[in-house]
Amino acid sequence: MDSCITSLRSDSPHVVFQECPGDIALCFSFYGCPLRCEGCHSQELWQTTGGEPLTSARFEQFLDQYDGLITAVVMFGGEWAPLELQSLLMKVQGLGLKSYLYSGLNNVSRHLRPHLDFVKLGPWRTEQGGLSNPATNQRFYHVIDGQLAEDQTYLFQNSTPTNENANKDAYHAAA
């Protein structure tokens, strides 16, 4: 039986390297973001009718398609539907993949934290920039047992193109 996760809508995912240090991740960007950060680079995700409803079957098809090629799944948004997102994160965990959430909030639901390995928190503020800017308000945390265990924002500020290229080479060799 296929249950429709109606409040979460997404286009087809894409593979990313930069957002998840040390991992090759399948990225799902969710429509319907209520935060509407000034200067947002993905304003199309503010629409509530973009993309397609993400069903369990559709989500699992994408994961099957990239089986053996990815080490993680990253969700851009979706925290406004914590129970639906929790269901997806549990599937990711069940496959032994790392789970990441990029959120514009300063904290995430207790329903989500136990199912995350990493979380980016904080709204976009143009004057402070993103994770690579030392002045950023955004933080990138390693999550252990549902707790924000270690601020690892430094990984984005000290990363080198060599590390990113190594991830890309590994992905292309596996593909």
C-alpha positions, -999 to +999 in steps of 0.1 A: +000+000+000+014+034-010+007+062+014+009+097+000+029+122+021+007+150+008+022+179+026+057+172+012+062+180-025+095+176-044+109+175-079+133+146-088+163+146-064+198+153-075+232+142-063+252+167-043+288+167-029+294+200-012+265+200+013+274+168+031+312+168+039+327+134+031+295+120+017+278+116-017+242+126-011+209+124-028+192+158-023+155+163-020+143+200-020+108+205-007+082+230-019+061+250+005+088+266+026+070+290+050+102+308+061+107+331+030+142+343+040+151+376+023+177+369-004+168+331-005+185+314-035+156+290-039+125+312-039+107+287-062+105+265-031+081+290-015+054+277-038+031+252-022+020+236-055+055+230-071+068+195-076+049+164-071+035+148-039+062+126-024+048+092-018+066+064+000+068+044-033+082+074-052+108+081-024+118+044-023+122+043-061+147+072-060+166+054-032+167+022-052+178+040-083+209+054-065+216+022-044+253+018-040+261+052-055+252+074-025+263+074+012+237+099+024+204+117+018+199+154+025+166+171+029+164+208+020+134+218+041+104+197+050+107+205+087+073+222+086+058+187+082+078+169+110+059+136+111+060+131+073+097+140+072+103+117+101+089+088+081+113+095+052+143+098+076+134+065+091+136+049+057+170+065+051+182+051+084+168+017+077+191+016+046+222+025+066+226+059+049+234+090+067+207+116+070+211+154+067+185+182+071+191+218+059+167+239+079+162+277+081+149+273+117+171+276+148+160+242+161+142+212+148+113+190+161+120+163+187+104+140+161+133+146+137+164+148+158+167+110+166+166+103+129+193+128+118+231+125+116+237+161+107+216+193+106+222+228+093+203+254+113+196+290+109+178+313+084+196+328+054+208+363+061+224+379+031+247+401+052+261+371+071+263+346+042+262+309+042+282+282+060+315+290+042+314+326+057+331+328+091+305+355+100+275+333+093+246+329+117+240+294+103+255+263+121+261+228+110+258+202+137+267+165+141+236+149+158+242+120+181+213+102+199+190+131+190+212+157+205+232+185+188+266+170+197+292+190+179+292+222+159+310+213+127+305+245+107+343+247+104+341+219+078+327+244+053+351+271+062+382+250+059+372+227+031+394+224+000+384+217-036+406+186-033+381+170-008+352+179-030+369+165-061+377+132-043+340+128-036+331+135-072+357+111-085+343+083-062+308+089-074+317+089-111+338+057-106+308+040-090+283+052-116 
